[in-house]
Amino acid sequence: MQRQGPAPVTGGGVPPQPAAADRGEGREAERPGAEGESAPTATAADGPPGPARKTGPADSGGGTAPADPARKAGPAHSGRETGPADSGGGTAPADPARKAGPAHSGRETGPADSGGGTAPADPAREEGRAGGGAAARGRLVAFVRSPDALDLAPLLLAAGLWLWALPGIDFRDMDQFGLLDRFPLVYYAALVVLTGGFVLTLRRAGTVPLWPATYCAAMLVALKAPPAILYDSVRYAWASKHDAIISRLLAQGTVHPGTELSGGMSAYDQWPGFFSLDAALVRAFGVDAAASFINWAPVALGLLTVPVLILVYRTFSDDWRLVWTGVWIFQLANWVGQDYLSPQGFSYLLYLTVFAVVVRHFVLPGSAGALRDRAALDPAAAAVPPPTTTRQRAVAVLFLLPVIATINASHQLTPVMLCASLFALCLTRRYRNLGLLAVTGLTMLVWNLTMGRELFLETLGTLREKAGDLLGNSRPGFAGDPTGPGPELVGSANILMVLALGGLAVAAVLLRRRLVRSALPLLLTAAAPLPAFAVNDYGGEMIFRVYLFGLPGAAFFAAAALVPAAGAAGRAASIARRTAAVALPVTLVAMLAGFLPSYYGKEGMHYAPPGETALTRRAFDRAPEGALILAATGAFADSYYRYDRYERWFFTEQEVDENLRMLKDPAGYLAGGIPAGRPAYVILTPTQGEAVIGEGYLPEGGFARLGVALKASPLFAVVEESRYGLVLRYRPTTTG
């Protein structure tokens, strides 16, 4: 083996050492701070700066030690002159043993040297260790004084408060206010701290976007993860219904679009895309049912939505403060309860994905005009994306077609809203893509006339009585006025949230005209769902769906009202910035206060203890196949258990006047609706009691009167009764 020659010696007798930048030392101190901050200066603890460093890598602590004569020993010292222990301070004093000649050509001390007597302490090493500790303390002090520490502190405090609050959430004993009066005060404090921390991160949103992204994810988890962590049953009656559909699909291995099922359940076989995906996930995860992960859907869908929203908002704004504030407002304003494991939640994510691709990659050549001139734009506006050729857009349509087909295979309403949004985009020169609109509409029509033909024709038949009835189609279900302080608070919070969001968006449209000009496609698509009110009520849910599909654009413009344009000069701009410094955190806290009752105020009807679920399943298992199952409402856990074997009648889900008539003689009213010779059972649970009051189906106290009347009637016999509910069997042969 060829031996390495002696190391070249500098004028000072020390071999040349790598520069500090090559060793990675001092990068923390040398890096300029964010936003023009100067680098921290060395303190006395860091030692004198000294000449261009001649010390070795171990000299990160103290000053420069005297040269070691042993390093001039020639070829015998072609290896390292110091052993591993020399990593502490400056260069150690000369060791006579190191001049012993060729026998010490490698390391001057061999492994056997560790076994002898204790070596005398090396003062230089001790000095180096002390210097290294001082450097570490200096780096810690520099981080504590850095902007990153200011961004991290609220996050850690909020996380600690949130974790402390979780065990104190008394979800098993909810009353009229749902979880609102069951959340400990520290839980609310954690949310407020997160809001304050997010506002702090906006000052560096353009240079360090990781911090606002982290806060957005943290707020999403803090708001929607508690039920997933704490609940011992499926949250949301409709989620348990979807779990039943997935279980049936797994058991039978196929769908039956032509089979008629009661309660409109045939539609789920006619639009099975979402449920097929979930069945595959159940198999992939190796779990028994979707109930194992179903409560985590709001968190998962929310986290997946964030990057898509960023793509949309960044298309129309270069101001990261506006973008992240829009994402934050979207999360707080998304209270309508469509983010659970549902075809709507899944299809909505795909809808946003298609929209993001279109606005970024379907710009027509020559359509931008003056919008590419920065002088004509709002300071926060982004330039129009580069145009694409006809061939590029055709290829993009081919890539989007599977996503569009999946939307059509999963949900009935989302394809309609997608067509409405694409039509609204065609009203602008930038996105007049008639071919994409035609492909989307044709895909929807093909699916509706094949797999979804029965429901599609049935829906067309209702257009005569529904079309043009704006007031009727905008009503939330059959419900009357909510009864009780809790439901009334929820209703008021819903209205205030809509007014606040709409008011902020309108203010931005009026005050920031140049931003509206560049972000006009987003404004048009926010308004695109409104004509749906003139067509159908969608089972009493059209008002919530219109709000949901208009939310991305409304949240963007609401953020624009709260985040003034950066770089604007003048007295008006200065006043706007000072006003926003107060208005932004106050508004975000107010929207947080509106979100909580809107999302958790009716939680008493969304959580059912396992004992209630077990009672419901026993009632179904006890009933013979083909029996009629009666319940006040379908909003209770496992209401669709084994739904293909029974017929259901949720007898209060009708006009309030009819329910008042029913309460005069509940037993006679129900008996009159049971077909002759049909076995029938009635299931009444506490969750139903919360639902009929919260939705306004029955007046306060009406559900309790219903149970008492049925138990007292000879037409019904009690099969099972406990604190988890009441099960009765219909006795048609008994008169009374």
ABEGO torsion letter per residue (X at the ends): XBBBBBBBBBAAGBBBBBBAAAAGBGAAAABBBBGGBBBBBBBAAAEBAEBBBABBAAAABBBBBBBBAAAAAEAAAABBABBAAAABBBBBBBBAAAAAEAAAABBABBAAAAABBBBBBBAAAAAAAAAAAAAAAAAAAAAAABAAAAAAAAAAAAAAAAAAAAAABBAABBBAAEAAAABBAAAAAAAAAAAAAAAAAAAAAAABAAAAAAAAAAAAAAAAAAAAAABABBBEAAAAAAAAAAAAAAAAGBBBAABBBBGGAAAAAABAAAAAAAAAAAAAAGBABAAAAAAAAAAAAAAAAAAAAAAAAAAABABAAAAAAAAAAAAAABAAGAABBBAAAAAAAAAAAAAAAAAAAABBBGAAEAAABAAABBAABBBBBBBBBAAAAAAAAAAAAAAAAAAAAABAAAAAAAAAAAAAAAABAAABBAAAAAAAAAAAAAAAABAAAAAAAAAAAAAAAABGBAAAAABBEABBBBBEAAAAAAAAAAAAAAAAAAAAAAAAAAABAAAAAAAAAAAAAAAAAAAAAAABAGGGAAAAAAAAAAAAAAAAAAAAAABBBBGBBEAAAAAAAAAAAAAAAAAAAAAAAAAAAAAAAAAAAABBBAAAAAAAAAAAAABBBGBBBBBABABBBGAABGAAABBBBBAABBBAAAAAAAAABAAAAAAAABBBGBBBBBBBBAAAAAAAAAAGABBBGAAAAAAAAAAABAABBBABBBAAEBBBBBBAABBX
